[in-house]
């Protein structure tokens, strides 16, 4: 997959494009992207996902504290897994927000991306004052030589699937529901840092990943997970929180990989979340903490025995 995160987006071949923020890449996003892939294969066009960074709502100060479901690298990773040819993460600024819908389509989509087909959600709006939408595009199909494919919202259990809905479930720690809305397991990716080695002392060495300010995480607590390293999956238990037993001050993601004995410092890992076990808690001594961690690990082993 070709990844572009600057203004140099010009392409040489006709393309099928979908537009959006794609935070989380949930069931609704997947319907858009799979349609792009199907049409591009049928027409022998290039498949393009056109997104933005930073999130428009933060630039326009409509949601200053908006937390993302996935980091930029995680979103890129998911799109690459889906087999998209080109992923554009276009720089979003106040100046760009003032570009009219006509200019966006003519100068960027048609002139630079050689767009022939636009796959767009029914509720997608773009351009200055959000004047661009499905109707706007369909009225100009002949003029611009475009084919517009409208994708209606995806429903799950009677409700529209949206990034807002995923965020709400994630914030409550409903990992099972989040995974259903995403279709694939919720993930956290990152480079393993050297920690305090408390896990080593307890006999449960952990791989630690730093948290990111603009990223939404599940509630502090312990989760059943799988950790991917070098294309191999290992059963694991992950704690998100502050290590209250040792009065930790920084939020961290710590993963104990079951029956694993490799040094992962400075290695990239991918953690898949499957089920919440318990809230983070402060223990009166290391012995109590060790007993509880053993119980957590046993729960994970039982879970994966039926996986």
C-alpha positions as CSV (number, residue, x, y, z in Angstrom):
1,X,0.0,0.0,0.0
2,X,1.2,3.5,-0.9
3,X,0.9,5.9,2.0
4,X,0.9,9.7,1.5
5,X,0.7,12.2,4.3
6,X,1.5,15.4,2.5
7,X,0.1,17.6,-0.4
8,X,2.0,15.6,-3.1
9,X,-0.9,13.3,-3.9
10,X,-1.0,13.3,-7.7
11,X,-1.7,9.9,-9.3
12,X,-1.1,8.7,-12.9
13,X,-3.9,6.1,-13.1
14,X,-7.7,6.3,-12.9
15,X,-9.0,5.7,-9.4
16,X,-12.0,4.8,-7.2
17,X,-12.0,7.0,-4.1
18,X,-13.8,7.0,-0.8
19,X,-13.7,10.0,1.6
20,X,-13.9,10.1,5.4
21,X,-12.1,10.2,8.7
22,X,-12.3,6.4,9.1
23,X,-11.5,6.4,12.8
24,X,-11.7,2.8,14.1
25,X,-12.5,1.4,10.6
26,X,-15.8,0.0,11.8
27,X,-18.5,-2.0,9.9
28,X,-19.7,1.1,8.1
29,X,-16.2,2.1,7.0
30,X,-15.6,-1.5,5.9
31,X,-18.6,-1.4,3.7
32,X,-17.3,1.7,1.9
33,X,-13.8,0.3,1.6
34,X,-14.9,-3.1,0.4
35,X,-17.1,-1.4,-2.3
36,X,-14.0,0.6,-3.4
37,X,-12.0,-2.6,-3.7
38,X,-14.7,-4.4,-5.6
39,X,-15.2,-1.6,-8.1
40,X,-11.5,-0.9,-8.6
41,X,-10.9,-4.6,-9.4
42,X,-13.9,-4.7,-11.8
43,X,-12.8,-1.5,-13.6
44,X,-9.0,-2.1,-13.2
45,X,-8.8,1.2,-11.4
46,X,-6.6,2.2,-8.4
47,X,-8.3,2.0,-5.0
48,X,-7.9,5.1,-2.8
49,X,-8.9,5.9,0.8
50,X,-8.8,9.7,1.3
51,X,-8.7,10.7,4.9
52,X,-7.4,13.7,6.9
53,X,-5.1,14.6,9.7
54,X,-5.6,16.1,12.2
55,X,-9.3,15.3,12.6
56,X,-11.3,18.2,11.2
57,X,-13.3,18.6,14.4
58,X,-10.2,19.4,16.4
59,X,-8.9,21.9,13.8
60,X,-12.3,23.6,13.6
61,X,-12.5,23.6,17.5
62,X,-15.7,21.6,17.5
63,X,-14.2,18.9,19.7
64,X,-10.9,20.0,21.2
65,X,-10.6,16.9,23.4
66,X,-11.7,14.4,20.8
67,X,-9.8,11.1,21.4
68,X,-9.1,8.8,18.5
69,X,-10.1,5.1,18.5
70,X,-6.9,4.2,16.6
71,X,-3.5,6.0,16.3
72,X,-2.4,7.1,12.9
73,X,-0.1,4.0,12.5
74,X,-2.9,1.7,13.6
75,X,-5.3,3.1,11.1
76,X,-2.7,2.8,8.4
77,X,-2.0,-0.8,9.5
78,X,-5.7,-1.7,9.3
79,X,-6.1,-0.2,5.8
80,X,-3.0,-2.1,4.6
81,X,-4.6,-5.3,5.9
82,X,-7.7,-4.6,3.9
83,X,-5.7,-4.4,0.6
84,X,-6.1,-0.7,-0.3
85,X,-3.7,0.5,-3.0
86,X,-3.3,4.1,-1.8
87,X,-4.0,5.7,1.6
88,X,-4.0,9.5,1.7
89,X,-3.9,11.2,5.1
90,X,-4.3,14.7,3.8
91,X,-3.2,17.6,6.0
92,X,-6.3,19.3,7.3
93,X,-6.0,23.0,8.1
94,X,-8.4,26.0,8.5
95,X,-7.3,27.1,5.0
96,X,-8.2,23.7,3.6
97,X,-11.5,23.8,5.4
98,X,-12.4,26.9,3.4
99,X,-12.0,25.2,0.1
100,X,-15.3,24.9,-1.7
101,X,-16.8,21.5,-2.5
102,X,-16.5,22.2,-6.2
103,X,-12.9,23.1,-5.9
104,X,-12.2,20.0,-3.8
105,X,-13.7,17.7,-6.4
106,X,-12.3,19.4,-9.5
107,X,-8.8,20.2,-8.3
108,X,-8.1,17.4,-5.9
109,X,-10.3,14.4,-6.7
110,X,-10.5,14.7,-10.5
111,X,-7.3,16.6,-11.4
112,X,-4.8,15.1,-9.0
113,X,-6.3,11.7,-8.2
114,X,-7.9,11.0,-11.6
115,X,-11.0,9.9,-9.8
116,X,-13.6,8.1,-12.0
117,X,-15.8,6.6,-9.2
118,X,-16.6,8.1,-5.8
119,X,-17.9,5.8,-3.1
120,X,-19.5,8.0,-0.4
121,X,-21.6,7.5,2.7
122,X,-25.2,9.0,2.8
123,X,-24.3,11.2,5.7
124,X,-20.9,12.4,4.4
125,X,-20.5,16.1,4.0
126,X,-17.4,17.9,2.7
127,X,-16.1,21.3,1.5
128,X,-16.6,24.8,2.8
129,X,-19.6,24.9,5.2
130,X,-20.2,21.2,4.4
131,X,-21.9,22.1,1.1
132,X,-20.7,18.9,-0.6
133,X,-22.8,15.6,-0.1
134,X,-24.2,12.7,-2.1
135,X,-26.9,14.8,-3.8
136,X,-24.3,17.5,-4.7
137,X,-22.1,14.9,-6.4
138,X,-25.0,13.1,-8.2
139,X,-26.2,16.4,-9.7
140,X,-22.8,16.8,-11.3
141,X,-22.0,13.3,-12.4
142,X,-22.3,14.0,-16.2
143,X,-20.5,17.3,-15.9
144,X,-17.5,15.8,-14.2
145,X,-17.6,12.4,-15.8
146,X,-18.0,10.7,-12.5
147,X,-19.9,7.7,-11.2
148,X,-21.2,8.2,-7.6
149,X,-22.0,5.2,-5.5
150,X,-24.0,5.9,-2.3
151,X,-23.5,3.7,0.7
152,X,-26.3,3.8,3.3
153,X,-25.4,3.6,7.1
154,X,-24.7,0.1,8.4
155,X,-27.0,-1.0,11.3
156,X,-25.9,-3.3,14.1
157,X,-28.6,-4.5,16.5
158,X,-30.9,-1.9,15.2
159,X,-28.6,1.1,15.6
160,X,-26.3,2.9,13.1
161,X,-22.6,2.0,13.5
162,X,-20.5,5.1,13.9
163,X,-17.2,6.1,15.4
164,X,-19.1,7.9,18.1
165,X,-20.8,4.6,19.1
166,X,-17.5,2.7,19.1
167,X,-15.9,5.4,21.3
168,X,-18.8,5.1,23.7
169,X,-18.5,1.3,24.0
170,X,-14.7,1.5,24.3
171,X,-14.9,4.1,27.1
172,X,-17.2,1.7,29.0
173,X,-14.8,-1.2,28.5
174,X,-17.3,-3.2,26.4
175,X,-14.6,-4.9,24.4
176,X,-16.9,-7.7,23.1
177,X,-19.2,-5.0,21.6
178,X,-16.4,-3.0,20.3
179,X,-15.0,-6.0,18.4
180,X,-18.4,-6.7,17.0
181,X,-18.7,-3.1,15.7
182,X,-15.2,-3.2,14.2
183,X,-15.6,-6.8,12.9
184,X,-12.0,-7.5,14.0
185,X,-10.4,-7.3,17.5
186,X,-9.6,-3.8,18.9
187,X,-5.8,-3.3,18.8
188,X,-3.1,-1.3,20.5
189,X,0.3,-1.2,18.7
190,X,3.5,0.2,19.9
191,X,7.2,-0.1,20.6
192,X,8.1,-2.0,23.8
193,X,9.8,0.3,26.4
194,X,12.0,-0.6,29.3
195,X,9.9,-0.4,32.4
196,X,10.5,-0.7,36.2
197,X,10.9,-4.5,35.9
198,X,8.2,-5.0,38.6
199,X,6.8,-7.9,36.5
200,X,10.2,-9.6,36.6
201,X,10.2,-9.4,40.4
202,X,6.8,-11.0,40.5
203,X,7.7,-13.7,38.0
204,X,5.5,-12.2,35.3
205,X,7.7,-10.0,33.1
206,X,5.7,-7.6,31.0
207,X,6.1,-5.8,27.6
208,X,5.3,-2.1,28.3
209,X,3.9,0.4,25.8
210,X,3.5,4.1,26.4
211,X,0.1,5.7,25.9
212,X,-0.6,8.6,23.6
213,X,-2.4,11.8,24.5
214,X,-4.9,11.9,21.6
215,X,-5.7,8.2,21.7
216,X,-8.8,6.7,23.5
217,X,-8.1,3.6,25.6
218,X,-10.4,1.2,27.4
219,X,-10.9,1.9,31.1
220,X,-8.0,1.1,33.4
221,X,-8.0,-2.6,34.2
222,X,-6.9,-6.1,33.2
223,X,-7.9,-7.7,29.9
224,X,-7.5,-11.0,28.1
225,X,-5.5,-10.3,25.0
226,X,-3.3,-11.8,22.3
227,X,0.0,-10.3,21.4
228,X,1.4,-10.4,17.8
229,X,5.2,-10.2,17.3
230,X,7.0,-11.1,14.1
231,X,3.7,-12.4,12.6
232,X,3.2,-14.9,15.4
233,X,0.4,-14.7,18.0
234,X,0.8,-15.4,21.7
235,X,-1.8,-15.5,24.4
236,X,-1.5,-12.7,26.9
237,X,-2.9,-10.7,29.8
238,X,-2.8,-6.9,29.6
239,X,-3.1,-4.2,32.3
240,X,-3.9,-0.6,31.4
241,X,-3.3,1.8,34.2
242,X,-0.9,3.4,36.7
243,X,0.4,0.5,38.9
244,X,-1.3,1.7,42.0
245,X,0.4,-1.0,44.2
246,X,3.8,0.8,43.6
247,X,2.2,4.3,43.4
248,X,2.9,4.6,39.6
249,X,2.4,8.1,38.2
250,X,2.3,7.4,34.4
251,X,-0.4,5.5,32.6
252,X,1.1,2.5,30.8
253,X,0.0,-0.6,28.9
254,X,1.7,-3.7,30.3
255,X,1.3,-7.1,28.7
256,X,2.4,-10.4,30.2
257,X,2.8,-12.9,27.4
258,X,2.1,-16.4,28.5
259,X,4.8,-19.1,28.1
260,X,7.0,-16.6,26.3
261,X,10.7,-15.9,26.9
262,X,12.1,-13.3,24.4
263,X,13.5,-9.9,24.9
264,X,11.1,-7.5,23.2
265,X,12.7,-4.1,24.1
266,X,12.4,-1.7,21.2
267,X,10.4,-4.3,19.2
268,X,7.0,-3.4,17.7
269,X,4.1,-5.5,19.0
270,X,0.4,-5.5,18.3
271,X,-2.0,-6.3,21.1
272,X,-5.5,-7.7,20.3
273,X,-8.1,-7.2,23.1
274,X,-10.8,-9.8,23.7
275,X,-12.3,-9.5,27.1
276,X,-12.3,-7.4,30.3
277,X,-11.3,-9.3,33.5
278,X,-11.3,-6.7,36.3
279,X,-10.6,-3.1,37.2
280,X,-7.1,-2.0,38.2
281,X,-6.7,-2.2,42.0
282,X,-4.1,-1.5,44.7
283,X,-2.9,-4.5,46.6
284,X,-1.4,-4.2,50.1
285,X,1.7,-6.3,49.2
286,X,3.4,-8.1,46.3
287,X,2.2,-11.5,47.5
288,X,-1.5,-10.5,47.0
289,X,-0.7,-8.9,43.7
290,X,1.1,-12.1,42.5
291,X,-1.9,-14.3,43.5
292,X,-4.2,-12.1,41.6
293,X,-2.0,-12.1,38.5
294,X,-1.9,-15.9,38.6
295,X,-5.7,-15.9,38.6
296,X,-5.8,-13.5,35.7
297,X,-3.4,-15.7,33.7
298,X,-5.5,-18.8,34.5
299,X,-8.6,-17.0,33.2
300,X,-6.8,-16.2,30.0
301,X,-5.6,-19.7,29.5
302,X,-9.2,-21.0,30.0
303,X,-10.5,-18.4,27.5
304,X,-8.0,-19.5,24.8
305,X,-8.5,-23.2,25.5
306,X,-12.0,-22.7,23.8
307,X,-10.7,-20.1,21.3
